[in-house]
Amino acid sequence: MKNIITTLQLLITLCVVVTSSLSSVYAASNNDVVSGIDQKLEQVLAEQQLDGIIWTMVDGGRNVTGARGVSDAQSKNAMTDLHKMYVGSVTKAVLAVGVLRLITEQKLSLDTSVSQVLPGIEINNPWSKTHPITVRHLLTHTSGLDDIRMHQLLTTQTDPNMPLELAFRDSSTLDVRNQPGRRFSYSNIGFTLLGMVIEKVTAVRYEDYLLNHILRPLEMHQSSFHFVAENDLLLAMGHYENQVKQTPVSTVLRPAGQFVTTAPDMAKFLQFLMTQDHDTKSNFIAPQLLDLMSTPQGTESVKHGLKIGQGLVLSGRDRHDVLGACRPGSAYGYNAYLCIFPEQNKAYFWAVNTDNESANLDKLNQLFIEQLDLEPAELVEPNAPAIQTPEIEGVYVLAPNKMVHFALPDLLFHSVYLSQNEGQLTIQSLQTKDRVLLPIGDGIYRDITRRTPSHAIYEARGKQYLTDGFKTYSKISIVEFTFYWISLSIGLLSFVYLMAVGLYKLIRLKTSQNRVLVLPVINFIAFAVPIYLLGQQHYLQLGDKTLASLSLFVCSALLPLSVLTAAVLLIRQRTFKEIKYHLIALVMFFQWYCVMFYWDFMPIALWKI
C-alpha cells in the first residue's frame, strides 16, 4: 500500500511539473502581457513577507496564468499555477452566480422574501412588515444583519458536513440592526443564509448544486466548495507571519468563504464574468441580471448620487486611477483578490498563501493593474462653489458597525471627524491618514486620491450622514462623543488608582487601614488566570466555551460586585473625609463598567460575542 501511495504521489508531482513547464512556455508566448512580472512578483513577495502566489490575467481573448514562491514554507516546494488555494470571500462571487442561475431558472427572484423560503429560521427584523429581507438584500449586503459573530469565526466546533442552520443556534445572531435595503453593511451571515436558500430551493447541499450547475458548466474542474483537507497534494498550505503554518479549517459560515480554486479555473470564471453572450441557448444568466452584476442599487448612497458600491456579484471600486468590479477575500492563512474591467475586456486574479497582517497586499493590485496597462478612469473635476456648511462638521460614527458587540470600541476608535475649509472637506481618523474631499456638487465629493466621486453627505430622518458606498457614518453630538471618552479616561485612571492603593494595602495588610480596597484588586489580579489560559489555547478556540473563556466571564461578572462591596464597607467604616478619594475612584470605575454593560460589552462572554 505504501508503495502504491508513493507512486501516486510521484505521478501527481510529475504532472504538476510538466504542466507548470507547459504553462511557462505558453506564458513566454504572451510576453506583451507578462513581460517581467515574475521578477516584480518575487520582489513584492519578499518585501511583504508572502510565501507564494498564484495568478491569472485576462486580456481580450487571451489568459495567462502563473505562480511564484513556495506552496509550503516547510517543504519549500515550488508553487505552480495548478496549486489550489482557499480564497475566502472571493467565494461569494461564485456563489452569487449560482443564485443568479436559480433566478434565471425562475426558481427564485431578487425580491423573494428569505423568511418565506426559510420559515424555520427566526430573523428578528423590526421592519419585517414593510421591508422584509430579500435575496437581493443578501446578495448586495444590505440586509441589516451583522457581519459575523466571534463564536462563528473562531471555533473548533465545526464539521464540514454540519447543517448550515446550526450556525444560528443563538437567536440574537439574526437581529436586523438597520432597515433592509437602506445601507451597505458587509455580512458573512447573509451569505450563509443564501447557502441555505440554495439548499431549500434545490433540495441538495449547496456545494453539490454549485458543483453541478456552475463549476462543471464553466469547466472549473479543480475548484470545489467542499472542504479540502491538507492531504490533498495540490493544496498550497496557508501561513501566517514568520511562515507559521495553518492547516485548513472548516468554517461555520462556510457558504461565505469556503472555496478552493486554481489560477486556470479562475481564468475561466473571469472570462465568464466579462462575456456578454452567456450561452444564450440555455440562457445561463438572464441579461437583466448581468447588467446589475456590479451596479449598486436602492441604497441611500445611490439615491444621493454615489455610483460606487456593491452589485449582485461584485463591487465597483476606484483604485490606482482605474475603475473595476472587484471582490477581495481572506481565509485562515490565505488572501485573494479578483477584478474585472469589462469595458476594457481585461481582468486579473491572485491568491497568496500567507495571511500577514503587516503586508500591504494592495501592492499586488497595483502591479497587475500596471501590467494590464489599463486605461485610467476619466477624472471628475470639482465644480461646486466653495460654500461653508457648518452643520455637516463634527464627529461621525459607523451606522451600523459590523458587529453589535463592538459598537462601543468602534464608536471610540473608528469614528471620524469631518471638517471643512473653503468647500474642501477633511476626514480625520485615529486609524488612517487624513483624507481630503473635493466638492463635486449636490452633496457629492471626490477623494483627491480617486478619479471619480467617492463620498456623499446627506440628511435623512433629521440626521447627517457620510458614506463612501461601503461604510456609512452618522453624525453624533460632540457632547455624547466626549462623554464616552471621558468615561473611558476616568475609568482607566480609577483602575490605576485602585490598583496602586489596593496593592499597597495588600502588601501592608496587617497595619494599613481601609483594607476593603483589597477586594477589587484581588478581582483585577484574578484576570491573570483567564489571560494565561487564553495564551495557552489555540486562537481558534476563542469563541468556544473553554476554561479560559468561562473564567474570563466570571472575573468580569464579579467586577461590579467587588467594587460595590468595597464602597459599602468603606462608607460603614470611615467618614467621607477619610475615604473620599477611594470612594470617588470606586464610583468612577463602576460608571465605566456600567457604560460597557449598557453597550453589551460586559461581562465578557466570548461564546456570545
FITOR-186042 format. One line per field, with one value per residue (C-alpha): residue number from 1; x, y, z. Coordinates in nm, 2 decimals, padded with zeros to 4 digits. Layout:
pos NUM,... .
px X,... .
py Y,... .
pz Z,... .
This chain:
pos 1,2,3,4,5,6,7,8,9,10,11,12,13,14,15,16,17,18,19,20,21,22,23,24,25,26,27,28,29,30,31,32,33,34,35,36,37,38,39,40,41,42,43,44,45,46,47,48,49,50,51,52,53,54,55,56,57,58,59,60,61,62,63,64,65,66,67,68,69,70,71,72,73,74,75,76,77,78,79,80,81,82,83,84,85,86,87,88,89,90,91,92,93,94,95,96,97,98,99,100,101,102,103,104,105,106,107,108,109,110,111,112,113,114,115,116,117,118,119,120,121,122,123,124,125,126,127,128,129,130,131,132,133,134,135,136,137,138,139,140,141,142,143,144,145,146,147,148,149,150,151,152,153,154,155,156,157,158,159,160,161,162,163,164,165,166,167,168,169,170,171,172,173,174,175,176,177,178,179,180,181,182,183,184,185,186,187,188,189,190,191,192,193,194,195,196,197,198,199,200,201,202,203,204,205,206,207,208,209,210,211,212,213,214,215,216,217,218,219,220,221,222,223,224,225,226,227,228,229,230,231,232,233,234,235,236,237,238,239,240,241,242,243,244,245,246,247,248,249,250,251,252,253,254,255,256,257,258,259,260,261,262,263,264,265,266,267,268,269,270,271,272,273,274,275,276,277,278,279,280,281,282,283,284,285,286,287,288,289,290,291,292,293,294,295,296,297,298,299,300,301,302,303,304,305,306,307,308,309,310,311,312,313,314,315,316,317,318,319,320,321,322,323,324,325,326,327,328,329,330,331,332,333,334,335,336,337,338,339,340,341,342,343,344,345,346,347,348,349,350,351,352,353,354,355,356,357,358,359,360,361,362,363,364,365,366,367,368,369,370,371,372,373,374,375,376,377,378,379,380,381,382,383,384,385,386,387,388,389,390,391,392,393,394,395,396,397,398,399,400,401,402,403,404,405,406,407,408,409,410,411,412,413,414,415,416,417,418,419,420,421,422,423,424,425,426,427,428,429,430,431,432,433,434,435,436,437,438,439,440,441,442,443,444,445,446,447,448,449,450,451,452,453,454,455,456,457,458,459,460,461,462,463,464,465,466,467,468,469,470,471,472,473,474,475,476,477,478,479,480,481,482,483,484,485,486,487,488,489,490,491,492,493,494,495,496,497,498,499,500,501,502,503,504,505,506,507,508,509,510,511,512,513,514,515,516,517,518,519,520,521,522,523,524,525,526,527,528,529,530,531,532,533,534,535,536,537,538,539,540,541,542,543,544,545,546,547,548,549,550,551,552,553,554,555,556,557,558,559,560,561,562,563,564,565,566,567,568,569,570,571,572,573,574,575,576,577,578,579,580,581,582,583,584,585,586,587,588,589,590,591,592,593,594,595,596,597,598,599,600,601,602,603,604,605,606,607,608,609 .
px 00.00,00.28,00.45,00.12,00.07,00.44,00.39,00.07,00.25,00.53,00.29,00.10,00.42,00.54,00.21,00.24,00.60,00.51,00.20,00.39,00.66,00.39,00.24,00.58,00.61,00.27,00.34,00.66,00.44,00.25,00.54,00.34,00.11,00.36,00.69,00.89,00.61,00.79,01.07,00.83,00.62,00.92,01.01,00.67,00.66,01.00,00.90,00.57,00.69,00.45,00.52,00.37,00.12,-00.09,-00.23,-00.41,-00.45,-00.71,-00.65,-00.92,-00.95,-00.62,-00.55,-00.22,-00.16,00.15,00.28,00.58,00.72,00.65,00.34,00.47,00.72,00.84,00.90,01.00,00.80,00.77,00.43,00.26,-00.05,-00.22,-00.19,-00.52,-00.58,-00.86,-00.98,-01.20,-01.47,-01.39,-01.62,-01.92,-01.88,-01.91,-02.19,-02.37,-02.36,-02.53,-02.81,-02.85,-02.87,-03.16,-03.33,-03.28,-03.45,-03.73,-03.69,-03.62,-03.64,-03.44,-03.74,-03.81,-03.85,-03.59,-03.83,-04.08,-03.80,-03.66,-03.96,-03.78,-03.51,-03.62,-03.50,-03.56,-03.65,-03.83,-03.92,-04.05,-04.39,-04.28,-03.92,-03.86,-03.51,-03.50,-03.25,-03.14,-03.05,-02.84,-02.65,-02.58,-02.50,-02.79,-02.99,-02.90,-02.76,-02.43,-02.11,-02.02,-02.00,-01.68,-01.84,-01.90,-01.55,-01.32,-01.43,-01.30,-01.65,-01.70,-01.77,-01.76,-02.09,-02.27,-02.62,-02.59,-02.87,-02.65,-02.47,-02.78,-02.84,-02.82,-03.14,-02.97,-02.74,-03.01,-03.10,-03.16,-03.00,-03.07,-03.37,-03.31,-03.21,-03.11,-02.73,-02.44,-02.31,-02.09,-02.24,-02.09,-02.41,-02.62,-02.43,-02.47,-02.84,-02.80,-02.64,-02.94,-03.18,-03.00,-03.04,-03.41,-03.49,-03.28,-03.32,-02.95,-02.64,-02.54,-02.19,-02.33,-02.57,-02.29,-02.06,-02.31,-02.47,-02.18,-01.84,-01.88,-02.06,-01.77,-01.52,-01.37,-01.29,-01.02,-01.24,-01.46,-01.70,-01.65,-01.39,-01.04,-00.80,-00.42,-00.38,-00.47,-00.12,-00.21,-00.34,-00.10,-00.06,-00.17,00.07,00.08,00.38,00.72,00.60,00.38,00.18,-00.20,-00.38,-00.71,-01.01,-01.37,-01.59,-01.94,-02.04,-01.88,-02.10,-01.95,-01.58,-01.51,-01.39,-01.07,-00.96,-00.67,-00.53,-00.66,-01.00,-01.03,-00.93,-01.24,-01.45,-01.32,-01.38,-01.74,-01.80,-01.68,-01.86,-02.17,-02.31,-02.35,-02.46,-02.78,-02.92,-02.96,-02.98,-02.73,-02.77,-03.05,-02.92,-03.11,-02.92,-02.58,-02.65,-02.67,-02.37,-02.16,-02.41,-02.52,-02.90,-03.16,-02.94,-02.93,-02.59,-02.71,-03.02,-02.80,-02.58,-02.30,-02.25,-01.99,-02.08,-02.19,-02.38,-02.52,-02.18,-01.90,-01.84,-01.74,-01.41,-01.19,-00.83,-00.50,-00.67,-00.89,-01.25,-01.31,-01.56,-01.38,-01.40,-01.14,-01.11,-00.92,-00.92,-00.71,-00.36,-00.47,-00.56,-00.71,-00.84,-01.02,-01.10,-01.27,-01.27,-01.55,-01.52,-01.15,-01.21,-00.94,-00.92,-00.69,-00.70,-00.44,-00.42,-00.14,-00.09,00.00,-00.21,00.04,-00.14,00.15,00.17,00.05,-00.14,-00.26,00.09,-00.02,-00.33,-00.12,00.13,-00.14,-00.32,00.01,00.08,-00.25,-00.19,-00.54,-00.67,-00.73,-01.08,-01.20,-01.10,-01.41,-01.31,-01.46,-01.71,-01.91,-01.88,-01.68,-01.97,-01.92,-02.19,-02.12,-02.40,-02.20,-01.89,-01.84,-01.79,-01.94,-01.97,-02.03,-02.40,-02.42,-02.08,-02.01,-02.05,-02.30,-02.09,-01.81,-02.03,-01.86,-01.50,-01.60,-01.76,-01.44,-01.17,-01.33,-01.52,-01.41,-01.41,-01.53,-01.40,-01.41,-01.21,-01.33,-01.56,-01.30,-01.36,-01.11,-01.18,-00.97,-00.94,-00.73,-00.69,-00.59,-00.43,-00.64,-00.85,-00.92,-01.25,-01.32,-01.68,-01.84,-02.19,-02.52,-02.35,-02.11,-01.74,-01.42,-01.13,-00.82,-00.66,-00.96,-01.07,-01.45,-01.69,-01.62,-01.83,-02.18,-02.31,-02.68,-02.96,-03.22,-03.46,-03.31,-02.95,-02.64,-02.48,-02.14,-02.09,-01.84,-02.08,-01.94,-01.93,-02.19,-02.14,-02.40,-02.32,-02.34,-02.34,-01.99,-02.12,-02.22,-01.88,-01.69,-01.89,-01.78,-01.41,-01.43,-01.59,-01.31,-01.04,-01.16,-01.24,-00.87,-00.74,-00.96,-00.83,-00.47,-00.55,-00.73,-00.45,-00.18,-00.36,-00.50,-00.16,-00.01,-00.28,-00.25,00.12,00.07,-00.25,-00.17,-00.11,-00.30,-00.65,-00.93,-00.82,-01.15,-00.98,-00.81,-01.13,-01.14,-00.76,-00.79,-01.06,-00.82,-00.54,-00.77,-00.78,-00.43,-00.59,-00.80,-00.53,-00.28,-00.53,-00.62,-00.25,-00.22,-00.51,-00.54,-00.67,-00.95,-01.09,-01.15,-01.53,-01.57,-01.68,-01.35,-01.20,-01.03,-01.35,-01.56,-01.30,-01.29,-01.67,-01.66,-01.39,-01.57,-01.91,-01.76,-01.61,-01.92,-01.99,-01.63,-01.63,-01.97,-01.89,-01.57,-01.76,-02.03,-01.77,-01.57,-01.88,-01.96,-01.61,-01.50,-01.62,-01.64,-01.35,-01.13,-01.24,-01.34,-01.06,-01.11,-01.48,-01.46,-01.22,-01.47,-01.76,-01.57,-01.47,-01.82,-01.96,-01.72,-01.84,-02.20,-02.13,-01.97,-02.26,-02.51,-02.32,-02.33,-01.95,-01.96,-01.95,-01.73,-01.89,-01.67,-01.90,-02.19,-01.99 .
py 00.00,00.24,00.18,00.25,00.58,00.68,00.60,00.81,01.10,01.08,01.08,01.37,01.57,01.49,01.61,01.93,01.99,01.91,02.12,02.41,02.38,02.40,02.70,02.87,02.80,02.94,03.25,03.31,03.34,03.62,03.85,04.16,04.06,03.91,04.07,04.10,04.01,03.72,03.94,04.20,03.94,03.80,04.14,04.21,03.86,03.94,04.29,04.19,03.86,03.64,03.28,03.21,03.33,03.20,03.44,03.49,03.78,03.80,04.04,04.01,03.65,03.55,03.45,03.38,03.21,03.18,03.12,03.22,03.14,02.82,02.62,02.51,02.71,02.39,02.17,02.46,02.30,02.55,02.70,02.62,02.76,02.42,02.45,02.50,02.79,02.89,03.23,03.35,03.59,03.55,03.25,03.50,03.59,03.23,03.15,03.47,03.34,03.02,03.23,03.43,03.10,02.99,03.33,03.28,02.94,03.13,02.92,03.24,03.61,03.90,04.01,03.67,03.70,03.50,03.43,03.27,03.03,02.96,02.97,02.77,03.04,03.33,03.66,03.94,04.22,04.52,04.63,04.29,04.41,04.68,04.58,04.20,04.08,03.96,03.77,04.10,04.23,03.93,03.95,04.32,04.32,04.55,04.31,04.50,04.18,04.17,04.07,03.77,03.67,03.56,03.22,03.16,03.27,03.15,02.80,02.44,02.30,02.27,01.99,02.03,01.84,02.02,02.16,02.53,02.62,02.52,02.85,03.03,02.85,03.18,03.37,03.71,03.63,03.72,04.06,04.31,04.64,04.86,04.88,04.63,04.79,05.12,05.09,04.86,04.66,04.36,04.04,03.68,03.58,03.70,03.48,03.18,03.24,03.24,02.89,02.78,02.93,02.73,02.41,02.48,02.55,02.27,02.01,01.93,02.06,02.40,02.26,01.99,02.23,02.48,02.19,02.06,02.38,02.63,02.48,02.19,02.40,02.65,02.36,02.47,02.11,02.17,02.40,02.30,02.44,02.12,02.12,02.03,01.89,01.92,01.56,01.70,01.71,02.01,02.22,02.50,02.54,02.86,03.06,03.35,03.57,03.41,03.12,02.97,02.70,02.69,02.37,02.40,02.47,02.43,02.73,02.76,03.01,02.81,02.95,03.29,03.18,02.81,02.76,02.63,02.71,02.73,03.00,02.83,02.78,03.14,03.25,03.07,03.24,03.58,03.51,03.42,03.73,03.95,03.77,03.94,03.64,03.39,03.08,03.23,02.89,02.79,03.15,03.07,03.41,03.64,03.96,04.19,04.03,04.07,04.44,04.46,04.24,04.53,04.80,04.92,04.98,05.11,05.23,05.58,05.64,05.56,05.77,06.06,06.03,05.80,05.53,05.30,05.01,04.65,04.49,04.14,03.98,04.23,04.58,04.88,05.02,05.32,05.22,05.32,05.55,05.28,05.16,04.79,04.54,04.35,04.11,04.06,03.76,03.63,03.29,03.13,03.16,03.29,03.61,03.66,03.93,03.94,04.24,04.27,04.57,04.48,04.79,04.72,04.34,04.28,04.11,03.97,03.73,03.65,03.44,03.42,03.15,03.40,03.60,03.86,04.15,04.38,04.31,04.57,04.35,04.64,04.64,04.33,04.51,04.80,04.56,04.38,04.70,04.83,04.50,04.50,04.86,04.96,05.30,05.54,05.65,06.00,06.25,06.42,06.78,06.97,07.22,07.32,07.66,07.69,07.72,07.67,07.44,07.43,07.17,06.89,06.94,06.72,06.36,06.07,05.71,05.39,05.33,05.04,04.90,04.54,04.36,04.48,04.37,04.60,04.91,05.09,05.03,05.13,05.45,05.54,05.43,05.40,05.73,06.01,06.39,06.59,06.95,07.19,07.47,07.67,07.39,07.12,06.85,06.67,06.33,06.27,05.93,05.76,05.46,05.62,05.92,06.23,06.22,06.54,06.55,06.79,06.92,06.79,06.93,06.83,06.67,06.46,06.47,06.32,06.19,06.36,06.01,05.90,05.97,05.96,06.07,05.88,06.02,06.16,06.37,06.38,06.43,06.17,06.14,06.45,06.32,06.40,06.10,06.05,05.75,05.61,05.35,05.08,05.24,05.48,05.72,05.92,06.24,06.24,06.51,06.62,06.61,06.25,06.16,06.35,06.18,05.83,05.94,06.10,05.78,05.57,05.81,05.83,05.46,05.39,05.64,05.50,05.15,05.27,05.44,05.14,04.90,05.12,05.18,04.83,04.67,04.89,04.78,04.42,04.43,04.60,04.41,04.39,04.76,04.95,05.10,05.07,04.72,04.67,04.81,04.48,04.32,04.49,04.45,04.07,04.08,04.26,04.03,03.73,03.83,03.69,03.34,03.37,03.57,03.29,03.02,03.22,03.23,02.86,02.76,02.78,03.11,02.92,02.83,03.19,03.17,02.83,02.77,02.68,02.71,03.03,03.19,03.08,03.22,03.54,03.57,03.50,03.76,04.03,03.95,03.98,04.33,04.53,04.32,04.36,04.73,04.80,04.58,04.78,05.10,04.99,04.87,05.19,05.40,05.19,05.21,05.57,05.92,06.06,06.29,05.99,05.78,06.04,05.97,05.59,05.62,05.85,05.61,05.32,05.52,05.63,05.27,05.15,05.41,05.28,04.93,05.04,05.21,04.89,04.69,04.92,04.86,04.48,04.46,04.34,04.08,03.93,03.62,03.53,03.25,03.50,03.78 .
pz 00.00,00.09,-00.25,-00.43,-00.24,-00.31,-00.68,-00.70,-00.53,-00.78,-01.07,-00.94,-00.88,-01.23,-01.38,-01.18,-01.30,-01.66,-01.67,-01.50,-01.77,-02.04,-01.87,-01.87,-02.24,-02.30,-02.09,-02.29,-02.60,-02.43,-02.34,-02.40,-02.11,-01.86,-01.95,-01.63,-01.40,-01.24,-01.11,-00.99,-00.81,-00.64,-00.52,-00.38,-00.21,-00.05,00.06,00.20,00.35,00.15,00.09,-00.25,-00.51,-00.80,-01.05,-01.38,-01.62,-01.89,-02.18,-02.45,-02.56,-02.40,-02.05,-01.88,-01.55,-01.33,-00.99,-00.77,-00.43,-00.24,-00.17,00.17,00.37,00.55,00.25,00.02,-00.27,-00.56,-00.62,-00.95,-01.11,-01.06,-00.68,-00.51,-00.28,-00.03,-00.15,00.14,00.03,-00.34,-00.27,-00.26,-00.63,-00.74,-00.50,-00.62,-00.98,-00.86,-00.70,-01.03,-01.21,-00.99,-01.05,-01.43,-01.40,-01.22,-00.90,-00.71,-00.77,-00.64,-00.43,-00.28,00.09,00.28,00.56,00.31,00.18,00.53,00.76,01.03,01.07,01.30,01.17,01.42,01.18,01.33,00.97,00.85,00.76,00.52,00.45,00.47,00.39,00.03,-00.18,-00.33,00.02,00.10,-00.24,-00.20,00.17,00.26,00.48,00.80,00.96,01.15,00.96,01.18,01.54,01.72,01.81,01.44,01.33,01.60,01.69,01.67,01.70,01.32,01.08,00.70,00.69,00.97,00.88,00.80,01.04,01.33,01.28,01.41,01.74,01.92,01.82,01.86,01.58,01.33,01.48,01.20,01.31,01.01,00.77,00.49,00.16,00.32,00.36,00.27,00.56,00.49,00.61,00.61,00.79,00.50,00.25,00.48,00.46,00.08,00.10,00.30,00.04,-00.24,-00.04,00.03,-00.33,-00.49,-00.21,-00.23,-00.05,-00.18,-00.25,-00.48,-00.66,-00.73,-00.85,-01.10,-01.22,-01.20,-01.17,-01.42,-01.69,-01.66,-01.67,-01.34,-01.26,-01.00,-00.79,-00.50,-00.24,-00.04,00.23,00.11,00.37,00.38,00.25,-00.10,-00.25,-00.47,-00.19,-00.11,00.27,00.44,00.66,00.90,00.98,01.01,00.79,01.07,00.90,00.92,00.83,00.65,00.89,00.81,00.90,01.05,00.79,00.50,00.21,00.28,00.24,00.18,-00.17,-00.32,-00.68,-00.91,-01.14,-01.47,-01.32,-01.21,-01.57,-01.69,-01.43,-01.52,-01.89,-01.79,-01.59,-01.88,-02.16,-02.28,-02.45,-02.17,-02.37,-02.49,-02.59,-02.23,-02.10,-01.83,-01.66,-01.76,-01.93,-01.69,-01.41,-01.58,-01.60,-01.22,-01.16,-01.02,-01.01,-00.66,-00.63,-00.39,-00.11,00.04,-00.11,-00.46,-00.41,-00.32,-00.63,-00.54,-00.81,-00.64,-00.42,-00.41,-00.70,-00.72,-00.76,-00.74,-00.61,-00.81,-00.69,-00.79,-00.72,-00.87,-01.12,-01.27,-01.22,-01.17,-01.04,-00.77,-00.48,-00.21,00.01,00.31,00.49,00.76,00.61,00.27,00.09,-00.26,-00.50,-00.83,-01.05,-01.39,-01.63,-01.87,-02.09,-02.15,-02.17,-01.91,-01.57,-01.31,-01.01,-00.75,-00.43,-00.18,00.09,00.36,00.60,00.71,00.89,00.82,00.45,00.20,-00.04,-00.24,-00.39,-00.58,-00.72,-00.83,-01.00,-01.20,-01.30,-01.43,-01.61,-01.79,-01.90,-01.80,-01.92,-01.63,-01.55,-01.65,-01.38,-01.24,-01.16,-00.87,-00.99,-00.68,-00.52,-00.20,00.04,00.41,00.56,00.94,01.00,00.83,01.05,01.35,01.47,01.27,01.39,01.19,01.13,01.16,01.27,01.16,01.49,01.75,02.05,01.93,01.89,02.18,02.07,01.72,01.85,02.04,01.79,01.45,01.44,01.21,01.24,00.94,00.90,00.61,00.46,00.16,00.05,00.08,00.34,00.56,00.72,01.02,01.19,01.45,01.22,00.88,00.73,00.68,00.36,00.16,-00.03,-00.32,-00.38,-00.70,-00.62,-00.47,-00.16,-00.37,-00.31,-00.46,-00.26,-00.40,-00.45,-00.66,-01.01,-00.96,-00.69,-00.37,-00.09,-00.03,00.25,00.31,00.56,00.65,00.93,01.09,01.10,00.89,00.72,00.55,00.31,00.07,-00.06,00.16,00.51,00.63,00.93,01.12,01.30,01.67,01.93,02.03,02.39,02.36,02.20,02.46,02.74,02.62,02.60,02.95,03.08,02.93,03.06,03.42,03.42,03.33,03.58,03.86,03.77,03.80,04.13,04.28,04.17,04.32,04.65,04.67,04.61,04.88,05.13,05.02,05.10,05.43,05.52,05.89,05.95,05.68,05.72,05.46,05.37,05.18,04.87,04.85,04.72,04.38,04.35,04.40,04.13,03.90,03.97,03.91,03.54,03.51,03.52,03.20,03.03,03.09,02.98,02.67,02.58,02.62,02.39,02.01,01.89,01.70,02.04,02.13,02.05,02.23,02.59,02.74,03.09,02.97,02.84,03.13,03.38,03.19,03.22,03.59,03.66,03.46,03.61,03.96,03.90,03.99,04.30,04.43,04.36,04.52,04.82,04.88,04.85,05.10,05.35,05.32,05.40,05.70,05.84,05.79,05.74,05.39,05.45,05.52,05.22,04.96,04.72,04.75,04.71,04.41,04.24,04.31,04.17,03.86,03.79,03.84,03.60,03.33,03.39,03.36,03.03,02.90,03.03,02.86,02.53,02.59,02.63,02.99,03.13,02.86,02.72,02.42,02.31,02.26,02.10 .
